[in-house]
Amino acid sequence: MEPLGLIAGEGVFPVLVARGAHAVGRPVVCAAFSGNAWPELRHECDEFQWVGVLRLSQWIQVLRSAGCRQAIMVGRVQKSRMYDRWRYFRYIPDWRAIRLWFTVLRHDKRPYAILKAVVNELASVGINLIDSTTYCTEHLAGPGVITRRQPTESQWRDIQIGWEVCRTISNLDIGQAIAVLDRDVIAVEALEGTNAMIERTGRLCRVRGWTMIKVANTKQDMRVDVPTIGTQTIEKLHAAGAGCLVLEAGKTIILEKPKVIELADRYKIAVVGHPSGI
């Protein structure tokens, strides 16, 4: 089969994509972001090269030289590191990224605009990004309560109130997660990411049993923007005193799903797949 390009950031998601592609007999060629992708991802791929986060020409060279016409881009990039004092040395753009900046992104640097520009740039050289869940659909959150543990009545009320609030902040490109207790919003995710928001909620709220709601971006493009949670998320929720986790069904990946469900039940955290768009 034609090789699949894998543009990989941090986390287990790229590993699941590589394994899923191999399961159907498709070779995987990986352009891995330096300082972000896991080194062990190398062992899951047929070809593997490190590339700079802002060096699009490197990504293209790696994939085109291997004959890739389709690619999947998954994995986290440490956004907070883009604002530290060494950012100009760590993230040096190439001419292609600079051209994108001056022609497209100078006036709109929101994540959605950046991802859309990257999709279009890759398509212009014959590399089409495809739905990042294509080879791991079994890891998508389904609708309804996923765990044996059921939400309490007060948690159901928090879900009802918090869902609309979370959709609103997502629509404004602020973040994609909030923490709620007794219908009060305790914390809102922003640049720091979901894990840091969970830790902050634990410091702010000493009452156990609060609910975290995580949605997909209202402008979600499944090629480049799929929210993920994993066992680390559940560990952090438990440490911070959470009692319920709500995910957007059909649009959120649960990494290592069986382990996540088992761990959530052990910690008495209900996990709910909320129907998308409702």
N, C-alpha and C positions, 0 to 999 in steps of 0.2 A: 504494500500500500504506500501511497505518497506520504512522506514524512510530515509530522505535525510539528510546527514551531511552538515552543513554550517560552514565553517571556516571563521570568519568574522573580518575584519578590520574596519576602520573608514568610515563614510558616509552613504548615503541612499541606495546604491547599495545592501547591504545585506538585507535591509528591502524589497526591490522589489523582490529579489529572494525568500525570505520566503513567501511573499504574493502570488507570482506566483505558488510556490509549493503547498501551501494550496488550491489555486483555482482549482487544479486538484486532490485534496484529498490526498496529500502526507504530512505526518508529518515531522516536521523539528527539528533536534537536532543541537544545536549551540555550537561550541567552539569559544568563543569570545576573541579577543586579549585584554588583560588588558591595559588600558591607550590609547586605540585606538577606539575600537568599541563603538557605542552609547549605553548607558544604556537602553534606551527605546526599543532597539531591543529585549530585554527579553520578551516583551509582544507580539511579533510576532512569537515566537517559542514555540514548545511543551516541549522541554527541553533546558536549557541554563546554561552554565558554563563558568567562566572566565579562560583563560589559558595564559601562557607566550608566547611571540612572538617567542622565541628561545627554547621553551620546547615542542618539537615534541611528546615526549612520552605522555604528557598531552593531546594533540589533539587526539592522537590515542586512549587513554584510554576512553575519553568522547564519541567518535564516535563508537568504537567497543562495548562498554558496552551497547549501545542502539541498536546494530544490524545494523549499517550503513555499506553498502558496496559501496555506491556511495556518493560523496561529491562535493560541490562547494566551491571554495575559492575566496572570493571577498572582496573589501574594501581596503582603503589605510592604509599603515603603515608609520608613520612619519619618513622618512629616515633621515632628518636632526638631529633628536634627537639621532640617533645612533652615532653621532659624537660629542656630547657634553661631558662635563667633568664627568657626572654621568653615562655614558653608561655602564660601567662595573658592576654597581649595578642594573641598570634598566633592562638590557638584559643579564640575567645569563643563559647560555645554559645548557641543560641537557646532559646526556651521549650520547643520540642519535644524538643530534646536534653536539656535539664534535667529534663523530665518523665520521659524514658527512664531517666536516671541514678537518680532517686529511686525509681522504681517497679520497675525491672528490674536495673540494672547496679551498684547500690550495693554489693551483696554478691558480685558476680562480674564482674570486669573483664577476664577472659581474652578473647583475640581471638575465639574461637568464640562466646562469649556476646554480645559486642558485635555481631558480624556477624548473628547470628540475630535480635537485637533490631531491627536496621536492616531486615532482610528483612520482619519482621512489621509494622513501622511503615509501610513503603512499601505493603505489601499492604492495610493498613487504609484507605488512601486510594485504592485502585484501581490501584496501580502494582505489577505483579508482576515481580520479578527472574527472569530466565531463565538457563539455562546459559551462562556467559560464553564458551564455545568454539563456540557455535551457528554463528557465521559465520566461523570460522577453524579448523575441524577438521583441515585439512591441515597445520597447524602443531603438532599433538600429537605427542609422542614415541611411536614405535612400539616393539614388542618386539624384542629382539635387538641385535646390534652395528650401529650406525647408520653408522659411519665405515668407511673402508677399513682404518684402523689397528685392530688387534685387541689386547685386553688381554693382558698377559703372564700366565704361570702364577701368579706371586705376586700380581698384581692381582686375578685371579679369586678367590684365597683371601681377599684383603681384602674383596672384594665379598660373599662368602659370610658372613664374620664381621660386617662392618660394616652389612649390610642390616638385620639384627635389632636392632642397637644403635640405628640411626637411626630405625627404626619405634618403638622404645621411647621415645626422647626426644620424638618427635613426639606420641605418645600422652599424654605428660606436659605438653604445651604449652610445652616448653622452646625448641625450634627444629626446623628441618626439614632440616638438613644437618650432616654431619660430615666430617672428613678422617682417612684411615686410611693407615698404612704398616706393613707387616710385622705385621699383625693388631693393632697398637697404635692407639688413637684419639688423634690428635694435637690436634684441636680440635673444638669443638662450637659450632654456631651458636646465638646467643641474640638479644638485642635488637638487636645491631649489624648484623644482616643478613648475607646470604651473601657479598657482596663483601668486607666487612670481615673475615669469618672466613677467606676465602682469603688475604688479605694477611697476617693474623696467622699462618696456617699457614706461609707462605713465610718469615717471620722465625724461627719455631720450628724448622722442619725444613729443613736445608740439603741433604738428600738428595733428588734429583729422582726423579720417578716415582710420587709418592703418589696416592692415589685419593680423590676427593670423591664422596660419596653424598648425593643430595637426594631426599626423598620428599614426597608429599602428606600433609597432616594426616590422621590416622586418622579424624577426624570430618569429613572434607572434604565441603564443599557446593560443587558445581561452579558454583553461581551467584555465589559470592563469594570462593572460596579456591582458585585454580589457580596452582601454582608456575610460574615462568617462568625461562628462561635465554636469553641472547643472545650476540652477538659480544663484548660487554664482558666477559661471564663467561669466555669462552674466552681473551681477552687476559689477564685477571687470573690465570687458572689457569696459563697459560704463564709469565707473569712470576714466579709463585710456585713453579714447578717441578713442577706436577702432571702426571701421565701418563695419568689415566683419570677419566672423569666418568660417574656412574651416575644415571639419572633414572627415575622411576616411569612406566612406559609407560601411555598412555591417560589420564594425569592431569597431565601436565606439558606446558606450551607451550614450543616452541623458536621464539623470535622470529626472523624472517628465516632460516628453517631452512636453505635452501641455502647461505647465507653462513656459517652456524655450522658446518656439516659441512665445507665447504671449508677454513675456517680451522683447525678441529680437526685435519684431516689434515695441513695444512701444518706445524702445531706438533707433530705426532706424539702427539696426545691422543686416546685411544680414547673413544668415546661409546657407552654401552650403555643400552638401554631394558630395565629390569627389570620382569618381569610383576608387576602389582599384586597385593598381598595374599599373595604367596608368600615 
